[in-house]
Amino acid sequence: MILREQWAETAMGVVVLALAAGFMTYSLSVGGVHMKRGNYEISAKFGEAGSLAPGAAVSVAGVKVGTVSEVVLEPKTYLAVAKLSIDPTVKLPADSTAKITSDGLLGGAHIAIAPGASLEDLKPGGEIENTQGAVDIFGLIGSVIRPQGGGSSEAGTSATPAPANPATQPAASY
């Protein structure tokens, strides 16, 4: 009887481990964490990376063509350097533009590439020179709600006119 219970526990443990391995394999393949063989790496430097993180999508015309493999800070220029892993079937012109865009107000960020018109393609290890960093959406909303201009908004609309320039006024008669 005891031997039979041990076999049942062992079989249940094997089933649980098999399910866990299957779930992990599925989540890694769907999540795009793995890199396909043959992808080529290019880089892009941004002044502001925002919430860009490894694993973020890289797209051209809304179609995913790769992923962000690494985001690091360049110590000399203090620019964020993003390493991009691109599908080898996609050849990007050398004058392409990379822009960090938001997935939504609360979503993450991804890189959208606008292909240029150059006849030369970016080579593996190359760099996209034309970049636009992330936009701080909450900062923009805050500046609209609370303008930080020089003075209050009522100063420009006051009812009292500005004093006239004496040089343009006619001379007073005595």
KETOR-757699 format. One record per residue: residue number from 1; x, y, z of N, C-alpha, C in turn. Coordinates in pm, whole numbers. Each point is the difference from the previous one (the first is absolute). Layout:
N
SITE  num     n_x     n_y     n_z    ca_x    ca_y    ca_z     c_x     c_y     c_z
SITE  NUM       X       Y       Z       X       Y       Z       X       Y       Z
...
***
This chain:
174
SITE  num     n_x     n_y     n_z    ca_x    ca_y    ca_z     c_x     c_y     c_z
SITE    1      82    -119       0     -82     119       0      87     126       0
SITE    2     104       3      82      87     116       8      75      17    -131
SITE    3      43    -109     -61      72       6    -126     -88      60    -110
SITE    4    -127     -33       0     -94      51    -100     -17     153      17
SITE    5      -6      51     123     -13     144      24     124      75     -46
SITE    6     117     -58      19     124      64     -44       3      13    -152
SITE    7     -46    -104     -69      -4       7    -146     -98     107     -48
SITE    8    -112      12      68     -99     101     -37      57     141      21
SITE    9      71      21     111      61     130      25     109      31    -103
SITE   10      78    -100     -33     106      18     -99     -59      31    -137
SITE   11    -104     -71     -39     -65      26    -129     -61     140      -3
SITE   12     -61      42     109     -58     134       6     111     105     -10
SITE   13     113     -20      63     114      92      -9      52      12    -142
SITE   14       9    -113     -71      45       0    -140     -98      78     -87
SITE   15    -129     -17      22    -103      72     -77      13     150      25
SITE   16      18      39     125      13     142      33     125      59     -65
SITE   17     113     -70       5     123      48     -63     -16      10    -152
SITE   18     -66     -95     -62     -22       4    -145     -88     119     -38
SITE   19    -105      25      79     -86     115     -27      75     131      17
SITE   20      84       9     102      79     122      24      97      24    -116
SITE   21      66    -106     -46      93      14    -113     -74      41    -127
SITE   22    -117     -57     -22     -80      37    -117     -46     145       6
SITE   23     -43      44     117     -43     138      17     116      96     -22
SITE   24     116     -32      53     116      87     -17      42       9    -147
SITE   25       1    -112     -69      34       0    -142    -100      84     -80
SITE   26    -127     -17      29    -103      77     -70      14     149      27
SITE   27      19      39     126       8     142      33     124      65     -60
SITE   28     111     -70      -6     120      56     -61     -16      13    -152
SITE   29     -67     -92     -63     -17       9    -145    -100     107     -38
SITE   30    -108      15      75    -101     102     -30      51     138      39
SITE   31      72      10     111      48     128      48     113      57     -83
SITE   32      61     -77     -85     107      50     -86     130      25      74
SITE   33      22     -67     113     122      21      75     120     -61     -71
SITE   34     -22    -110     -67     111     -65     -69      36      79    -126
SITE   35     125     -11     -40      44      63    -125       9    -108    -107
SITE   36     -57      31    -115      14     -96    -109     143       4     -51
SITE   37      46    -113     -45     133      -6     -57       3      81    -129
SITE   38     109      68     -22      16      72    -124     -41     145       7
SITE   39     -64      44     111     -34     141      11     128      82       2
SITE   40      -7     121     -54     117      85       6     -26     116      96
SITE   41     107      47      61      -9     105     102      39     134     -60
SITE   42     -80     103      31      36     137     -29     -24      80     127
SITE   43      46     125       4     -19      80     120     -57     136     -36
SITE   44     -55      67     100     -53     135     -16      20      72     133
SITE   45      40     128      -7      24      79     121    -114     100      15
SITE   46     -51       9     123    -113      88      30      34      91     117
SITE   47     -49     123      -4      18      93     111     -87     -36     118
SITE   48    -114     -63     -25     -94     -40     106     -59    -135     -38
SITE   49      24    -103      83     -48    -134     -31    -139     -25      58
SITE   50     -44      81      96    -131     -20      60      -9    -137      65
SITE   51    -106     -73     -31     -19    -133      60      42    -112     -95
SITE   52      86      30     -95      49    -103     -93      80    -105      77
SITE   53     -28    -127     -25      65    -108      73      31    -115     -95
SITE   54      96     -85      36      27    -117     -83    -126     -83     -20
SITE   55     -18     -50    -120    -119     -77     -34    -106      83     -69
SITE   56      16     133      -1     -97      87     -66       4     -24    -151
SITE   57    -112      23     -65     -11     -25    -144      71     109     -80
SITE   58      51     -39    -115      53      92    -100     -87     -21    -124
SITE   59     -60     108     -50     -93     -16    -112      31      95    -113
SITE   60     -40     -42    -119       5      82    -121    -141      -2     -57
SITE   61     -61     117     -16    -137      12     -50     -99     -82      83
SITE   62      25      -9     130     -90     -72      90      20    -150       4
SITE   63      97     -51     -76      27    -144      -4     126     -29      81
SITE   64     -10     -94      94     115     -32      84     109     -66     -84
SITE   65     120      60       5     113     -53     -76     117     -37      90
SITE   66     -16      20     130     109     -34      90     -34      38     143
SITE   67     100      -8      86     -17      32     141     120      80      49
SITE   68     -21      69     111     109      70      68      71    -103      85
SITE   69     130     -19     -23      72    -101      76      72      57     122
SITE   70      27     132      -2      73      59     111     -16     152      -3
SITE   71      -9      61     117       0     147      12     102      35     107
SITE   72     103      77     -40     107      39      93      26     149     -13
SITE   73      66      56     100      38     140      -1     144      12     -48
SITE   74      22      86     -99     137      27     -45      61     101      96
SITE   75     109     -36      72      50      86     107      58     134     -47
SITE   76      52       8    -119      62     126     -45    -103     102     -45
SITE   77    -103     -43     -69     -98      94     -56    -131       2      78
SITE   78     -18     -93      93    -123     -15      77    -121     -21     -90
SITE   79      20     -70    -109    -110     -38     -89     -37    -145      27
SITE   80    -127     -31     -18     -46    -138      14      27     -71    -133
SITE   81      69    -112       6      30     -78    -120     -86    -125       2
SITE   82     -83     -14    -103     -86    -117     -11      57     -93    -106
SITE   83      19    -125      35      45    -102     -96    -126     -68     -52
SITE   84     -13      -5    -131    -119     -56     -64      35    -127     -74
SITE   85     -77    -103      21      15    -127     -70    -106      -5    -110
SITE   86      45       4    -126     -88      16    -115      -5    -129     -82
SITE   87    -118     -33     -48     -21    -116     -87      88      15    -126
SITE   88      75    -104     -37      92      11    -114     -70      21    -135
SITE   89    -129     -28      -8     -69      22    -128     -35     147     -20
SITE   90      14      82     106     -31     143      -9     130      76     -17
SITE   91      14      68    -112     117      83     -27     -41     146      16
SITE   92      63      68      95     -34     139      28      97      93     -71
SITE   93     -52     104     -68      89      98     -63      87      70     105
SITE   94     119      43     -40      96      59      93     -50     131      60
SITE   95     -90      71     -66     -50     126      53    -136     -13      68
SITE   96     -29    -116      52    -127     -23      70      -4      81     129
SITE   97    -120      23      50     -21      76     124     -66     -90     104
SITE   98      51       3     123     -58     -79     109     -62      96     101
SITE   99    -122     -33      45     -71      84      95     -59     -89     109
SITE  100      17      41     125     -60     -73     112    -143      51      13
SITE  101     -95     -91     -12    -140      36      12     -64     -79     114
SITE  102    -109      52      51     -69     -62     112    -110     -91     -51
SITE  103     -23    -109      72    -109     -91     -35    -134      55      46
SITE  104       0     103      80    -122      61      53      37      85     119
SITE  105    -100      56      66      29      85     116      70     -76     111
SITE  106     -43    -121      25      60     -78     108      83    -116     -50
SITE  107      12     -15    -131      72    -113     -57     149      22      -4
SITE  108      70     -98     -49     144       7     -15      39      77    -125
SITE  109     124     -12     -37      50      71    -117      56    -100    -100
SITE  110       0      40    -126      64     -80    -104      68      94     -98
SITE  111      78     -55     -90      72      82     -98     -67     -16    -136
SITE  112     -36     114     -60     -56       1    -135     108      53     -93
SITE  113      28     -75    -105     103      40     -96     -69      44    -129
SITE  114      37     120     -46     -47      50    -128     114     -17    -100
SITE  115     -19     -84    -101     108     -23     -96      32     126     -78
SITE  116     126      18     -28      44     114     -80       0     -35    -147
SITE  117      68      83     -80       2     -19    -144     138     -39     -52
SITE  118      94     -25      90     136     -33     -41       3    -133     -76
SITE  119      90      -9     -94      17    -125     -74      86     -99      78
SITE  120      73      49      99      83     -87      83     -80     -47     122
SITE  121      21    -125      39     -68     -56     116      89       9     123
SITE  122     -65       2     116      75      -7     126      65    -137       9
SITE  123     125      -2      34      73    -126      16     -13     -49     143
SITE  124      16    -131      23       1     -49     138     105      74      82
SITE  125     -40      44     119      89      79      83      -9     149     -29
SITE  126     -78      39    -100     -14     141     -37     -85      76     100
SITE  127     -11     130     -25     -75      86      93     -98      88     -78
SITE  128    -119      12      55     -98      93     -56      35     138      55
SITE  129      34      93     -89      46     133      41    -115      92      36
SITE  130    -110      -8     -73    -115      90      22     -93     -64     101
SITE  131      -8      59     120     -85     -57     104     -82     110      67
SITE  132    -109     -42      60     -83      89      81     -34     -74     127
SITE  133      37      59     113     -21     -64     129    -146      -2      41
SITE  134     -23     -58     115    -136     -12      54     -52     137      42
SITE  135    -130      18     -12     -66     122      42     -66     -26     135
SITE  136      20      91      94     -59     -13     133    -144      49      -6
SITE  137     -95     -93     -17    -140      37     -17     -55      68     124
SITE  138      34     -51     117     -51      60     123      58     140      20
SITE  139     125      21     -43      58     134       8     -71      98     -93
SITE  140     -37     -46    -118     -75      85     -93    -138      35      56
SITE  141     -67     -98      55    -132      26      58      12      97     117
SITE  142     102     -19      82      22      90     113      30     142     -43
SITE  143      75      18    -109      30     135     -46    -122      69     -58
SITE  144     -95     -75     -52    -124      60     -48     -89      39     118
SITE  145      -4     -84     100     -84      28     117      58     114      83
SITE  146     131      -2      21      66     103      80     112      64     -83
SITE  147     -31     101     -80     104      63     -81     108      62      88
SITE  148     123     -14     -41     114      53      76      56     125     -67
SITE  149     -82      74     -70      46     120     -73      42     111      92
SITE  150      43     112     -57      47     115      76    -116      85      47
SITE  151     -59     -29     111    -109      81      55    -132     -72     -13
SITE  152    -101      62      56    -132     -63      -2     -66      24    -134
SITE  153    -103     -78     -27     -70      11    -127     -84     126      -5
SITE  154     -30      62     115     -82     120       3      80     124     -34
SITE  155     135      -4       7      82     117     -22     -15      52    -143
SITE  156     -12     -87     -95      -9      42    -140    -138      52     -36
SITE  157    -101     -22      85    -136      39     -34     -54     105      96
SITE  158      86      80      63     -49      98      96     -74     112     -71
SITE  159     -91      68      73     -85     102     -59      72     133     -14
SITE  160     105      24      78      70     128     -10     100      -5    -114
SITE  161      -3      99     -90      94      -1    -111     141      34      46
SITE  162      95     -42     -78     139      31      31      24     148     -23
SITE  163      91      61      77      26     143     -19      54      26    -141
SITE  164     -43     109     -56      41      35    -136     144      49       0
SITE  165      63     -16    -112     137      47     -18      -3     152     -15
SITE  166      70      77      86      -6     148      -8      51      55    -132
SITE  167      86     -70     -69      55      51    -125    -106       2    -111
SITE  168    -101     -85      13    -102      -7    -104    -120      85      30
SITE  169      -6      63     119    -113      83      39      21     144     -49
SITE  170    -109      67     -38      16     140     -40      40      86     120
SITE  171      69     106     -28      45      87     107    -119      70      65
SITE  172       7      16     128    -108      66      72       1     150     -31
SITE  173    -114      61     -22      -5     143     -29     -15      77     130
SITE  174      68     115       7      -3      81     121     -86     117     -18
***
